């Protein structure tokens, strides 16, 4: 199944498959017809991403119960939740984006109320529960997962799953069948944010989780739906414009049966989705009437429709959605009319009469300007990078088409401006009818989940390295605090980076690369029967990947929390060459070793290999007989551009 927790709406879909179909290694021919979108309690395939919380003081400690969809509407009608306490469009906040900051006060308020209640129940501060963005995502994913289980139970009775109206009963129920879940995210999601989402999924009780990129999912939906032999070797670009973000990706189709593709360039994200246009109108309008603020608020109150300035902004933001949909982008578009009881007449500010606000075409275009500029920047940058790859020969030719997907692509003005900027005789901007579907990303995510070999290559987004003690040609070019004196040979060295892979590098799902080095343990340290433990520090960076960067004091490269520790028993040193420092007389052992990075999907292994006699031999058997091998296994979720990341959260 796929759970697409979007900024504006949550969508989901599923596909029931036999295990034998999964084992064949590629998607069945009728896969597309078997993708099933989920209809929510609102009778729509898109569930508004809004939640209200009811504080339950009948239990100790007190807990919060989230309400969604029709349950949320009923809770508001019954007075359990006030309208202004509903949290909306909170996905950007979960991802640390500023545009979600208006919900921070709501979250703090909920958290404070929960803690006050738990304090009144006698719980001290250390045992009280705090509420934050992680809890928002945990609750939404948990609700979506349990609801989809209920939909599957009713739709596929042959599974003999229990059918419960109260979906909370599924919390303690586990089916015999194997369930895998795709979570599509913006491609700019950082590795730390990926881990946050996976932690939310784990707390919500979700089993196996795949994190995938939203544009890749939308593109796979389109390509799998329209696959044809003529597509082989054809570069394809997509711009997925959601309510919160605009995401770009580019792929090349390698084969149709089985369906295989490779990523051509690093995807890009801007938090400039369709919802930001509404926010921009709110900002521009409220700024234009700031001198009339007191007059407007008094007029609203006198009319029996009191609002705060922020509540008026929320209303304008919601009403502007209609203006976007109604606007055709022509010079003769009439002003869009909004009716808000109590608005005063201020003709100079597009309020020609009481209770009425006009939104002229210029105001609509002004609200779109930043959004469109950001989309243009993403597309232009991607085209330039692809052109560089064509020149270098890593990509065969430039794409001939840009596909638009996502709810934000329904905006006529956005499509017009993208076409005006980029369309030529040889390059077209298309808006396929299939991409107008709200569940495009969710269903495309299922395609990615069902065939994990579909993506043959992906782009590195986090580069890993080890440190090597290097002798620079010009030592004085480096500050003395990074100089290190070697006991073995009295030479001065500096710890510098040696990367296993480069940022933006395209690598296959199965990948191995190695870095060779040497160590010189002092003889006095290995005199005991226990031998010694050698530490290999591991580093990573999301911004640089060049060799020869000084590691100490570098803010661009971070050290991984768990270094590799490998123990060499004292008996092995009988086989190693012993050397002596001529100045000090100290003895030390010389040994070659190799650090390898092995990738298999999301399984990342660092392996250290030391030849039994301490020296590499000539190929092909450079390690010799019975080498010393140590492995450390890591989770590299988020290290790539969110294409194919699998993890068992059980």
C-alpha positions as CSV (number, residue, x, y, z in Angstrom):
1,X,0.0,0.0,0.0
2,X,1.0,3.6,-0.3
3,X,0.2,6.4,2.2
4,X,0.7,9.9,0.6
5,X,0.5,12.4,3.5
6,X,0.4,15.6,1.4
7,X,0.3,19.1,2.6
8,X,-3.2,19.8,1.5
9,X,-4.7,16.3,1.2
10,X,-3.8,12.7,2.2
11,X,-4.2,10.0,-0.4
12,X,-3.7,6.3,-0.4
13,X,-3.9,3.2,-2.6
14,X,-3.1,-0.5,-2.5
15,X,-2.6,-3.6,-4.6
16,X,-3.1,-7.2,-3.4
17,X,-0.5,-9.6,-4.9
18,X,0.4,-13.3,-4.6
19,X,3.8,-14.0,-3.2
20,X,4.6,-15.9,-6.3
21,X,4.1,-12.7,-8.3
22,X,6.6,-10.9,-6.2
23,X,9.1,-13.7,-6.5
24,X,9.2,-13.5,-10.3
25,X,11.3,-10.3,-10.1
26,X,9.1,-8.0,-12.2
27,X,5.6,-6.5,-12.3
28,X,2.8,-8.6,-13.7
29,X,1.3,-7.4,-17.0
30,X,-2.1,-6.5,-15.4
31,X,-0.5,-4.6,-12.5
32,X,-1.9,-1.2,-13.5
33,X,-5.5,-2.4,-13.5
34,X,-5.1,-3.8,-10.0
35,X,-4.0,-0.6,-8.4
36,X,-6.9,0.5,-6.1
37,X,-7.2,4.0,-4.8
38,X,-8.8,4.5,-1.3
39,X,-12.0,6.4,-0.8
40,X,-12.1,8.1,2.7
41,X,-15.0,8.7,5.0
42,X,-15.6,12.0,3.1
43,X,-16.4,9.9,0.0
44,X,-13.4,11.4,-1.7
45,X,-10.1,9.9,-2.7
46,X,-8.4,13.0,-1.2
47,X,-8.7,13.4,2.6
48,X,-8.1,17.0,3.9
49,X,-4.8,17.0,5.8
50,X,-6.3,18.6,8.8
51,X,-6.6,17.3,12.4
52,X,-8.2,18.3,15.6
53,X,-7.4,16.8,19.0
54,X,-9.7,15.9,21.9
55,X,-8.1,15.7,25.3
56,X,-9.2,12.6,27.2
57,X,-8.9,13.2,31.0
58,X,-10.7,10.0,31.9
59,X,-7.4,8.0,31.8
60,X,-4.1,8.6,33.6
61,X,-2.0,9.9,32.1
62,X,-4.4,11.9,30.0
63,X,-4.1,11.3,26.2
64,X,-5.0,13.1,23.0
65,X,-7.3,11.6,20.5
66,X,-6.9,12.8,16.9
67,X,-9.9,13.3,14.7
68,X,-9.9,13.3,10.9
69,X,-12.4,13.6,8.0
70,X,-16.1,13.1,9.1
71,X,-15.0,12.4,12.7
72,X,-13.4,15.8,12.8
73,X,-16.5,17.5,11.4
74,X,-18.7,15.8,14.0
75,X,-16.3,16.7,16.8
76,X,-16.6,20.4,15.7
77,X,-20.4,20.2,15.5
78,X,-20.6,18.7,19.0
79,X,-18.3,21.3,20.5
80,X,-15.4,18.9,21.3
81,X,-13.1,20.8,19.0
82,X,-13.2,24.5,18.1
83,X,-12.7,25.5,14.4
84,X,-9.6,27.7,15.1
85,X,-7.9,24.7,16.9
86,X,-7.9,22.6,13.8
87,X,-4.3,22.1,12.6
88,X,-4.0,22.4,8.8
89,X,-1.2,22.2,6.2
90,X,1.3,21.0,8.9
91,X,3.5,18.9,6.6
92,X,6.0,21.7,6.0
93,X,6.2,22.2,9.8
94,X,7.1,18.6,10.2
95,X,9.9,19.2,7.7
96,X,11.2,22.2,9.6
97,X,9.9,24.7,6.9
98,X,9.1,28.3,7.9
99,X,5.7,28.2,6.1
100,X,4.4,25.8,8.7
101,X,5.3,28.2,11.5
102,X,1.7,29.4,12.0
103,X,0.8,26.0,13.4
104,X,3.6,26.1,15.9
105,X,1.4,28.0,18.4
106,X,-1.4,25.5,18.0
107,X,1.0,22.6,18.7
108,X,2.4,24.4,21.7
109,X,-1.1,25.1,23.0
110,X,-2.1,21.4,22.7
111,X,1.2,20.3,24.4
112,X,0.7,22.8,27.2
113,X,-2.9,21.7,27.8
114,X,-1.8,18.1,27.9
115,X,1.0,18.7,30.3
116,X,-1.3,20.9,32.6
117,X,-3.8,18.0,32.7
118,X,-1.1,15.4,33.5
119,X,0.3,17.7,36.2
120,X,-3.1,18.0,37.8
121,X,-3.2,14.1,37.7
122,X,-0.1,14.1,39.9
123,X,2.5,13.3,37.3
124,X,5.8,15.1,37.7
125,X,7.5,16.9,34.8
126,X,9.7,14.0,33.9
127,X,6.7,11.7,33.4
128,X,4.5,14.2,31.4
129,X,4.0,13.8,27.7
130,X,5.0,16.6,25.3
131,X,3.3,16.9,21.9
132,X,5.2,17.9,18.7
133,X,5.5,17.6,15.0
134,X,6.5,14.0,15.1
135,X,3.3,13.2,16.9
136,X,1.3,14.9,14.1
137,X,2.9,12.7,11.5
138,X,2.6,9.6,13.7
139,X,-1.1,10.1,14.2
140,X,-1.8,10.7,10.6
141,X,0.1,7.7,9.3
142,X,-1.5,5.5,12.0
143,X,-5.0,6.7,11.0
144,X,-4.3,6.2,7.3
145,X,-2.8,2.7,7.8
146,X,-5.6,1.4,9.9
147,X,-8.3,2.9,7.6
148,X,-6.7,1.3,4.5
149,X,-6.6,-2.1,6.4
150,X,-10.4,-1.7,6.9
151,X,-10.9,-0.9,3.2
152,X,-8.9,-4.0,2.1
153,X,-10.8,-6.2,4.6
154,X,-14.1,-5.2,3.0
155,X,-12.9,-5.2,-0.6
156,X,-11.0,-8.5,-0.5
157,X,-13.1,-10.8,1.7
158,X,-11.1,-13.8,0.5
159,X,-8.4,-12.7,2.9
160,X,-10.8,-13.3,5.8
161,X,-9.6,-10.2,7.6
162,X,-11.8,-8.9,10.4
163,X,-14.1,-6.0,9.4
164,X,-14.2,-3.3,12.1
165,X,-16.0,0.0,11.9
166,X,-13.8,1.2,14.7
167,X,-10.4,1.1,13.0
168,X,-8.6,1.5,16.3
169,X,-9.1,-2.2,16.7
170,X,-6.6,-2.8,14.0
171,X,-3.8,-1.4,16.3
172,X,-3.4,-4.7,18.1
173,X,-4.2,-7.0,15.1
174,X,-1.6,-8.4,12.7
175,X,-2.5,-10.2,9.6
176,X,-0.6,-13.3,8.4
177,X,-0.1,-11.7,5.0
178,X,3.1,-9.7,4.3
179,X,2.3,-5.9,4.2
180,X,4.7,-3.4,2.7
181,X,4.1,0.4,2.7
182,X,5.4,3.2,0.5
183,X,5.7,6.7,1.9
184,X,6.3,9.3,-0.9
185,X,8.1,12.4,0.2
186,X,9.6,15.5,-1.4
187,X,13.0,14.7,-3.0
188,X,14.7,17.4,-0.9
189,X,13.8,15.6,2.3
190,X,17.0,15.4,4.3
191,X,18.4,12.1,5.6
192,X,17.5,13.3,9.1
193,X,13.9,14.1,8.0
194,X,13.7,10.6,6.4
195,X,14.6,9.1,9.8
196,X,12.0,11.3,11.5
197,X,9.3,10.0,9.1
198,X,10.4,6.4,9.6
199,X,10.4,6.9,13.4
200,X,6.8,8.3,13.1
201,X,5.9,5.2,11.0
202,X,7.4,2.9,13.5
203,X,5.6,4.6,16.4
204,X,2.3,4.4,14.4
205,X,2.7,0.6,14.1
206,X,3.5,0.5,10.3
207,X,5.4,-2.7,9.2
208,X,7.8,-2.6,6.3
209,X,8.3,0.9,5.0
210,X,9.7,2.2,1.7
211,X,10.4,5.9,1.3
212,X,10.3,7.1,-2.3
213,X,10.4,10.4,-4.1
214,X,7.1,12.0,-5.1
215,X,8.1,13.0,-8.6
216,X,9.6,9.5,-9.2
217,X,6.3,8.0,-8.1
218,X,4.3,10.3,-10.3
219,X,6.6,9.6,-13.3
220,X,6.4,5.8,-12.8
221,X,2.6,6.0,-12.7
222,X,2.7,7.8,-16.1
223,X,5.3,5.6,-17.7
224,X,3.9,2.3,-16.4
225,X,0.5,3.4,-17.6
226,X,1.6,4.4,-21.0
227,X,4.6,2.0,-21.5
228,X,5.5,1.4,-25.2
229,X,8.6,0.1,-26.9
230,X,9.2,3.6,-28.5
231,X,9.9,4.9,-25.0
232,X,13.2,2.9,-24.6
233,X,16.2,5.2,-24.4
234,X,14.0,8.3,-24.1
235,X,14.8,10.7,-21.4
236,X,11.7,11.9,-19.5
237,X,11.3,14.9,-17.2
238,X,8.6,15.5,-14.7
239,X,7.5,18.4,-12.5
240,X,5.3,17.4,-9.6
241,X,3.6,20.4,-8.1
242,X,1.8,19.7,-4.9
243,X,0.2,22.0,-2.3
244,X,3.4,22.2,-0.3
245,X,6.3,21.6,-2.7
246,X,7.4,21.5,-6.3
247,X,9.6,18.5,-7.2
248,X,11.6,17.8,-10.3
249,X,13.0,14.5,-11.5
250,X,14.4,13.0,-14.8
251,X,14.7,9.4,-15.9
252,X,15.7,7.3,-18.9
253,X,13.7,4.1,-19.8
254,X,16.0,1.2,-20.3
255,X,13.5,-1.6,-21.0
256,X,9.8,-2.3,-21.0
257,X,9.6,-6.0,-20.1
258,X,10.7,-6.0,-17.4
259,X,10.2,-2.3,-16.9
260,X,13.5,-0.7,-15.9
261,X,14.6,2.9,-15.6
262,X,17.6,4.9,-14.4
263,X,17.8,8.3,-12.8
264,X,19.5,10.9,-14.9
265,X,20.0,13.9,-12.6
266,X,19.6,14.7,-9.0
267,X,16.0,15.7,-8.2
268,X,15.2,19.1,-6.9
269,X,12.6,20.5,-4.5
270,X,11.3,23.9,-3.6
271,X,8.7,24.5,-0.9
272,X,6.7,26.4,-3.5
273,X,3.7,24.3,-3.9
274,X,0.2,25.6,-4.8
275,X,-0.6,26.4,-1.2
276,X,2.2,29.0,-1.1
277,X,0.3,31.1,-3.7
278,X,-2.6,31.4,-1.3
279,X,-0.3,32.4,1.5
280,X,1.4,35.0,-0.7
281,X,-2.0,36.6,-1.6
282,X,-2.8,36.7,2.1
283,X,0.5,38.5,2.9
284,X,0.1,41.0,0.0
285,X,-3.5,41.9,0.7
286,X,-3.1,42.2,4.5
287,X,-0.1,44.4,3.9
288,X,-2.0,46.6,1.5
289,X,-4.8,47.2,4.0
290,X,-2.6,47.5,7.1
291,X,-3.6,51.2,7.6
292,X,-7.2,50.1,7.7
293,X,-6.7,47.2,10.1
294,X,-8.6,48.7,13.1
295,X,-11.5,49.8,10.9
296,X,-11.8,46.3,9.3
297,X,-11.7,44.5,12.6
298,X,-14.3,46.8,14.2
299,X,-16.6,46.4,11.2
300,X,-16.4,42.6,11.4
301,X,-17.2,42.7,15.1
302,X,-20.2,45.1,14.6
303,X,-21.6,42.8,12.0
304,X,-21.6,39.8,14.3
305,X,-18.6,38.2,12.5
306,X,-15.7,38.9,14.8
307,X,-12.2,37.8,13.7
308,X,-8.6,38.3,14.7
309,X,-6.2,39.6,12.0
310,X,-4.8,36.1,11.6
311,X,-8.3,34.5,11.3
312,X,-9.1,37.0,8.6
313,X,-5.9,35.9,6.8
314,X,-6.9,32.3,7.2
315,X,-10.3,33.0,5.6
316,X,-8.7,34.9,2.7
317,X,-6.2,32.1,2.1
318,X,-9.0,29.6,1.9
319,X,-11.2,31.8,-0.3
320,X,-8.3,32.5,-2.7
321,X,-8.3,28.8,-3.8
322,X,-11.5,29.6,-5.7
323,X,-9.8,32.6,-7.4
324,X,-6.9,30.4,-8.6
325,X,-9.3,27.8,-10.1
326,X,-11.5,30.4,-11.7
327,X,-8.6,32.5,-13.3
328,X,-8.0,31.8,-17.0
329,X,-4.9,34.0,-17.4
330,X,-6.5,36.4,-19.9
331,X,-6.5,40.2,-19.8
332,X,-10.3,40.3,-19.7
333,X,-10.8,37.9,-16.7
334,X,-13.4,39.6,-14.4
335,X,-12.4,40.1,-10.8
336,X,-13.1,37.2,-8.5
337,X,-15.5,38.1,-5.8
338,X,-15.2,37.0,-2.2
339,X,-18.1,37.6,0.3
340,X,-17.1,38.0,3.9
341,X,-19.8,39.4,6.2
342,X,-18.7,42.6,7.9
343,X,-16.0,43.7,5.5
344,X,-16.2,47.5,5.2
345,X,-16.3,49.3,1.8
346,X,-12.8,50.5,0.9
347,X,-12.9,51.0,-2.9
348,X,-9.2,52.0,-3.0
349,X,-8.4,48.5,-1.7
350,X,-10.7,46.4,-4.0
351,X,-13.6,46.5,-1.5
352,X,-16.1,48.4,-3.6
353,X,-19.0,47.7,-1.3
354,X,-19.7,46.3,2.2
355,X,-19.2,42.5,2.7
356,X,-17.4,42.2,-0.7
357,X,-13.7,41.8,-1.8
358,X,-12.7,41.8,-5.4
359,X,-9.5,40.0,-6.5
360,X,-8.4,41.4,-9.9
361,X,-6.3,39.6,-12.3
362,X,-3.2,41.6,-11.4
363,X,-3.5,40.5,-7.7
364,X,-3.8,36.9,-8.8
365,X,-0.7,37.2,-11.0
366,X,1.2,39.0,-8.2
367,X,0.4,36.2,-5.8
368,X,1.7,33.6,-8.3
369,X,5.0,35.5,-9.2
370,X,7.3,34.0,-6.6
371,X,5.9,30.5,-7.0
372,X,6.3,30.6,-10.8
373,X,9.9,32.0,-10.5
374,X,10.9,29.2,-8.2
375,X,9.4,26.6,-10.6
376,X,11.3,28.2,-13.5
377,X,14.5,28.1,-11.5
378,X,14.1,24.3,-10.8
379,X,13.4,23.5,-14.5
380,X,16.1,25.8,-15.9
381,X,18.7,24.3,-13.5
382,X,17.7,20.8,-14.4
383,X,17.9,21.5,-18.2
384,X,21.4,22.9,-17.7
385,X,22.6,19.9,-15.8
386,X,21.2,17.5,-18.3
387,X,22.9,19.5,-21.1
388,X,26.2,19.1,-19.3
389,X,25.6,15.3,-19.1
390,X,24.8,15.2,-22.8
391,X,28.1,17.0,-23.6
392,X,30.0,14.6,-21.3
393,X,28.3,11.6,-22.9
394,X,26.7,10.3,-19.7
395,X,23.2,11.0,-21.2
396,X,22.4,10.2,-24.8
397,X,20.2,13.2,-25.6
398,X,18.1,16.0,-24.2
399,X,14.5,15.3,-23.2
400,X,11.8,16.4,-25.6
401,X,9.0,16.8,-23.1
402,X,8.3,18.0,-19.6
403,X,5.4,16.3,-17.9
404,X,3.4,18.2,-15.3
405,X,1.8,16.3,-12.4
406,X,0.3,17.0,-9.0
407,X,-2.7,19.1,-8.0
408,X,-0.7,22.4,-8.5
409,X,-0.5,21.6,-12.2
410,X,-4.2,22.1,-12.5
411,X,-3.5,25.8,-12.2
412,X,-4.0,27.2,-15.7
413,X,-1.7,30.2,-15.1
414,X,1.1,28.0,-13.9
415,X,0.9,25.9,-17.0
416,X,0.7,28.9,-19.2
417,X,3.8,30.5,-17.7
418,X,5.9,27.3,-17.8
419,X,4.9,26.8,-21.5
420,X,5.7,30.5,-22.3
421,X,9.1,30.2,-20.7
422,X,10.3,26.7,-21.9
423,X,8.3,25.5,-24.9
424,X,10.1,25.4,-28.2
425,X,9.7,23.5,-31.5
426,X,11.7,20.6,-30.0
427,X,10.6,20.8,-26.4
428,X,7.0,20.5,-25.2
429,X,5.2,20.9,-21.9
430,X,2.5,18.2,-21.4
431,X,-0.2,17.8,-18.9
432,X,-1.4,14.2,-19.4
433,X,-5.0,13.5,-18.4
434,X,-3.8,10.6,-16.2
435,X,-1.7,13.0,-14.1
436,X,-4.8,15.0,-13.1
437,X,-5.7,12.2,-10.8
438,X,-5.3,13.0,-7.1
439,X,-3.8,9.6,-6.3
440,X,-1.1,9.6,-9.0
441,X,1.8,9.7,-6.5
442,X,0.2,7.1,-4.2
443,X,-0.4,4.6,-7.1
444,X,3.0,5.3,-8.6
445,X,4.6,4.6,-5.2
446,X,3.0,1.2,-5.2
447,X,4.6,0.5,-8.6
448,X,8.0,1.4,-7.0
449,X,7.3,-0.8,-4.0
450,X,6.1,-3.8,-6.0
451,X,9.3,-3.9,-8.1
452,X,12.3,-2.8,-6.2
453,X,14.5,-3.6,-9.1
454,X,12.7,-1.1,-11.4
455,X,15.2,1.6,-10.6
456,X,18.6,0.4,-11.8
457,X,20.6,3.5,-10.9
458,X,20.2,6.3,-8.5
459,X,21.9,9.6,-7.5
460,X,24.0,9.9,-4.4
461,X,22.7,12.6,-2.0
462,X,25.0,11.8,1.0
463,X,28.6,11.0,0.4
464,X,30.6,8.8,2.8
465,X,34.4,8.9,3.4
466,X,37.2,7.8,5.7
467,X,40.2,9.9,6.8
468,X,43.7,9.3,5.6
469,X,46.9,10.7,7.1
470,X,48.4,12.6,4.1
471,X,51.7,14.4,3.7
472,X,50.8,17.7,1.9
473,X,53.3,19.2,-0.5
474,X,53.0,22.5,1.3
475,X,52.5,21.9,5.0
476,X,52.6,25.6,5.8
477,X,49.4,26.1,3.8
478,X,47.5,24.4,6.6
479,X,47.0,25.7,10.2
480,X,49.3,24.0,12.8
481,X,46.4,22.8,14.9
482,X,45.7,20.1,12.2
483,X,49.3,18.9,12.0
484,X,50.0,15.5,13.6
485,X,53.4,14.0,14.3
486,X,53.7,10.3,13.5
487,X,55.5,8.2,16.1
488,X,56.4,5.7,13.4
489,X,58.6,7.8,11.1
490,X,58.6,11.3,12.6
491,X,56.7,12.7,9.6
492,X,54.0,15.4,9.9
493,X,50.7,14.4,8.4
494,X,47.1,15.9,8.2
495,X,43.9,13.9,8.3
496,X,42.2,14.3,5.0
497,X,39.1,13.0,3.3
498,X,39.0,10.0,0.9
499,X,35.4,9.6,-0.4
500,X,33.8,6.3,-1.5
501,X,31.5,8.1,-3.9
502,X,30.7,11.6,-5.1
503,X,27.6,13.7,-4.6
504,X,25.3,13.6,-7.6
505,X,27.1,10.4,-8.8
506,X,24.9,7.8,-10.4
507,X,25.5,4.4,-8.9
508,X,23.7,1.0,-9.3
509,X,21.6,-0.6,-6.6
510,X,24.4,-3.1,-6.0
511,X,27.7,-1.2,-5.6
512,X,31.1,-1.7,-4.1
513,X,34.1,0.6,-3.8
514,X,37.2,0.6,-1.7
515,X,39.8,2.9,-0.2
516,X,43.3,1.5,0.6
517,X,45.4,2.6,3.6
518,X,48.0,1.5,6.1
519,X,48.4,1.4,9.8
520,X,51.4,1.3,12.1
521,X,50.6,0.0,15.5
522,X,53.4,0.5,18.1
523,X,55.0,-2.7,19.3
524,X,54.5,-1.7,22.9
525,X,50.8,-1.4,22.4
526,X,50.4,-5.0,21.1
527,X,52.6,-6.7,23.7
528,X,49.7,-8.1,25.7
529,X,47.9,-11.3,24.8
530,X,44.7,-9.3,24.0
531,X,46.3,-7.6,21.0
532,X,44.9,-4.2,20.1
533,X,41.7,-2.6,18.9
534,X,42.1,-0.3,15.9
535,X,39.5,2.4,15.3
536,X,38.4,3.5,11.8
537,X,36.4,6.7,11.9
538,X,33.7,7.2,9.3
539,X,32.5,10.5,8.0
540,X,29.7,11.8,5.7
541,X,28.7,15.0,4.0
542,X,25.6,16.3,2.2
543,X,27.5,19.3,0.6
544,X,31.1,18.2,-0.4
545,X,32.7,15.0,-1.7
546,X,36.2,15.9,-2.8
547,X,39.3,14.0,-1.7
548,X,41.9,15.9,0.2
549,X,39.6,18.0,2.4
550,X,40.9,18.6,6.0
551,X,38.6,16.7,8.3
552,X,39.4,18.3,11.6
553,X,37.3,21.4,12.3
554,X,35.4,21.1,9.0
555,X,31.8,22.1,9.3
556,X,30.9,20.5,5.9
557,X,31.8,17.0,6.9
558,X,30.3,15.2,9.9
559,X,31.6,12.2,11.8
560,X,29.3,9.2,12.0
561,X,28.5,8.3,15.7
562,X,29.7,4.8,15.6
563,X,33.3,4.1,14.3
564,X,34.4,0.7,13.1
565,X,36.4,-1.0,15.8
566,X,38.4,-4.0,14.8
567,X,40.4,-6.2,17.1
568,X,43.6,-7.8,16.0
569,X,44.8,-10.6,18.4
570,X,48.5,-10.5,19.4
571,X,49.2,-13.8,17.5
572,X,48.5,-12.1,14.1
573,X,51.4,-9.7,14.6
574,X,53.9,-12.6,14.2
575,X,53.1,-12.4,10.5
576,X,53.5,-8.6,10.2
577,X,56.6,-6.7,9.3
578,X,58.2,-5.0,12.2
579,X,60.0,-1.6,11.7
580,X,62.0,0.7,14.0
581,X,62.0,4.5,14.3
582,X,65.6,5.4,13.9
583,X,65.4,8.5,16.1
584,X,63.6,7.0,19.1
585,X,64.3,3.3,18.7
586,X,60.6,2.5,19.1
587,X,59.4,-0.5,17.1
588,X,56.1,-0.6,15.2
589,X,54.3,-2.9,12.8
590,X,53.3,-2.1,9.2
591,X,50.1,-3.5,7.8
592,X,48.1,-2.7,4.7
593,X,44.3,-2.7,4.9
594,X,41.3,-1.8,2.7
595,X,38.0,-0.2,3.7
596,X,35.1,-1.1,1.4
597,X,31.7,0.4,1.0
598,X,29.2,-2.3,-0.1
599,X,25.6,-1.2,-1.1
600,X,22.8,-3.5,-1.8
601,X,19.6,-1.5,-2.0
602,X,19.4,0.3,1.3
603,X,21.8,-2.2,3.1
604,X,25.1,-0.3,3.6
605,X,28.1,-2.3,4.9
606,X,31.5,-1.0,5.7
607,X,34.1,-3.8,5.4
608,X,37.7,-3.8,6.6
609,X,40.1,-6.3,5.1
610,X,43.7,-6.9,6.4
611,X,46.0,-9.4,4.6
612,X,47.1,-12.2,7.0
613,X,50.7,-11.2,6.5
614,X,50.0,-7.5,6.6
615,X,50.9,-6.8,3.0
616,X,48.8,-6.8,-0.1
617,X,49.9,-9.4,-2.7
618,X,49.8,-9.0,-6.5
619,X,46.4,-9.5,-8.1
620,X,44.2,-11.4,-8.5
621,X,44.4,-12.7,-4.9
622,X,45.7,-9.5,-3.3
623,X,44.4,-10.4,0.2
624,X,46.1,-13.8,0.3
625,X,44.9,-16.8,2.3
626,X,42.6,-16.3,5.3
627,X,42.6,-12.4,5.6
628,X,41.2,-10.6,8.6
629,X,37.7,-9.3,7.8
630,X,35.4,-7.1,9.9
631,X,32.0,-5.7,8.8
632,X,29.8,-2.9,10.2
633,X,26.3,-2.7,8.9
634,X,24.5,0.7,8.7
635,X,21.1,2.1,7.5
636,X,21.7,4.6,4.7
637,X,18.0,5.7,4.5
638,X,18.0,9.1,2.8
639,X,21.5,8.8,1.4
640,X,20.0,8.7,-2.0
641,X,17.5,10.9,-3.7
642,X,14.6,9.0,-2.2
643,X,14.1,6.4,-5.0
644,X,14.1,3.0,-3.4
645,X,14.7,2.8,0.3
646,X,13.4,-0.2,2.2
647,X,13.4,-0.8,5.9
648,X,11.8,-3.2,8.3
649,X,10.5,-1.0,11.2
650,X,9.3,-4.0,13.3
